[in-house]
Amino acid sequence: MRLNKKVKIIAATLIIVVFVAAAIFTMVRLIGEKKANIIKILPNEADVRIQDFVYTEVGQDNIRWEVKAKSVQYQKKQNLALFDQVHIKLTTKEGKVFTMTGDKGEMLTDKKDVEIKGHVVIISDTGDKFTTDYLRYSDAQKKIYTNAPIVMESKRMKIRGVGLSIFINKGDLTLSSGVKAKIN
C-alpha cells in the first residue's frame, strides 16, 4: 500500500511539474512574440524597423515635432528614417500648427529635412487645407515647399496653382505659378 501511495504522489508531482513547465513555456513564448512585433532588426534593409512609431521632440527655436507612422525603418549610416502612413504635427514657437500627412515619408535625421509623398495633405491650425502629390520641409530655412500642383482650400476660397512655399516662422505663403482662385 505504501508503494501505491508513493507512486501516486510521484505521478501527481510529475503532472504538476509538466503543467507548470508548459505554462512557463507558453508565457515566455508570448512575451517573446510581443517584443518581436515591437522592434525587428533587419540587417539587409534597415538597422531598425518599428511598427506604430511615435516620436516627439522640441528642437531649436522651440519648434515641436510630433511624428507618427504605421511603420518606420531607420538607416543609421545615411541618417535616414523611412515612414509608411506618416503623420507629422509641427508647432512653431509662435504656436502655429501644421499637420502634414502622406503615404510615404523620409527624414534626414541629422538635418531634420523631410519629404512626404502620396496623397499629401497639410492642414493649418487656422483651417487652411493644402493637397499635393509631394511636399518637402527644410529645417534650416523653416520652409514647407513643393514644385507640384497644389490645391489650397479655406472657408472663403479655393486656389489652384503649381508650386508652394510656406515660411513657417514668417507666416509667408507663396504659390509659384498657374494660380487660379475661386472665392465663395
N, C-alpha and C positions, 0 to 999 in steps of 0.2 A: 503494500500500500504506500509506503514511503517513496518508493521509486516512481509510482504513478504521479504522486503529488509533485515530486521534483521535476518530472518530465513536463507536467502541465505548467509549472512556474517558468521553466526554461522556455517552453513554447510561447507562453504569453509574453515573456520578456522579449523574445525574438520578434514577435509580431509587432509589439510596441516600438521596438528599435527600428524595424523596417518602415513603419508608418511615419515615425519622426524623421528618419533619413529622407523619405520620399517628400515630406512636407518641406524640409530644409532645402532639398534639391530644387523643388518647384519654386520656392521663394527666391532663391539665388538666381535661378534662370529668368524669372520675371523681372527682377531688379536689373539684371544684365541687359535684357531686351529693352527696357525703358531707357537706360543710359545709351544704348546703341542708337536709338531713334533720335536722341538729342544731338549728339555730335558724331560725325563719321569722318574718319581720316581717309582721304582719297589721294594717295600719292601720285597717281597718273594725271588727275585732273586739277586738284587744288590741295593746298595744305590742310584746309578745314572746310567742311560743309555743315551748315547749321539750318535746321528746319525751324519755322516760326520765329524768325530773327527779330529782335527788338534792341535798338541802340539809342542812347540819349547822351548828348554832350553839350556843354556850354563852352564855346570856344572864344577866340579873340573877338573883341568888340561886342562881347555879350550876346553873340548870335547863338541861339539854341537850336540844335538839330535833334530831331526825333525820327529815326529811320526804322521802318518795319518792312518785312518782306516774308513771303511764303518760304523762301529759302535763300541762302547766301553761300557763295563759295569765296574763300579768301586765298589769294595767291601772294604770299609774303614777299617773294623776290621782286615782283612787279608792283608791290604796294597797291594791289588791285582787289576790290570786292565786286563780285558779280551777283546781282539780285534778280530774283523772279518775283513778279507781282509786288512791285515796290511801292511804298507809300512814305513820302518824306514830308515832314512838317518843319518848316523853317520859320523861326521867330526872330525878328530883328531886335536890336537894342531899344528901338523906339516902340516896340510892341506890335509891329506889323506882322501878320501871319500869312504865310503862303503854304498851301498844301499841294504837293505835286504827286501824281500817281501815274503808273505806266506798267506795261507788261514786263519789261526788262530794264535793268539799270546797271551802271558801272560807276564806281567811285575810286578815284586815286586817293588812297587814304592818307598819303603824306601831304598832298596839296588841298584836299577836300573839294576837288573838282568832280562834278557829277554829270553823267549823261543818262537820260531816260528815253526809252524808245517804245513805240507801240501803244496806241490809244492813250496818248499823254493828255492829262487834264491838270490844269493849275487852277486852284480856287483861292482867292484872296479873302482876308477877313472882312472886306467890305462887300463881298458877294460877287465880285467880278469873276467870270469863268473864262478860261482860255483852253482851247483844244488844238492839238497839233500832232504831227507824226513823231517828232523827236524834240528834245529840249536839252540844253546844257546849262550848267551853273559853274561860274568861275568864282572861287572864294577870294582870290587876290583882288578881283575887280568888284566883288559883291554884285555880280551881274547874272541874271537869268536871260538866256537868249536862244534863238533858233533862226535858221535861214529857210525853214519850211513854211508852207501855207499855214495860216493860223486864223482861228475864229475867236473873237472876244465878245462875250455877251454880258450885259448888265441889265438892270431893271428898265433902263431908259433906252438902250440901243444895242444893236448887233453890228459888229465891224468885222470885215474880212480883209485879209492882207497877206503879204508874204514877208516873212522876217519879223522878229520881235526882239526888243531889248528892254529889260527892266533893271534899272539900277536900284537895288533894294534899300540902300542907305539914303539915297536922294529922293526916292519915290518917282523917278523919271521913267516914263514908258514911251517907247518909240516903235511904230510899225514902219518897216523899211520901204515897201513898195506895193503897188496894186491895191491900194486901200479903197474899200467901198463900205459905206455906212448906211444903216437903216435906223432911223430914230423913231421910237414908239411914242 
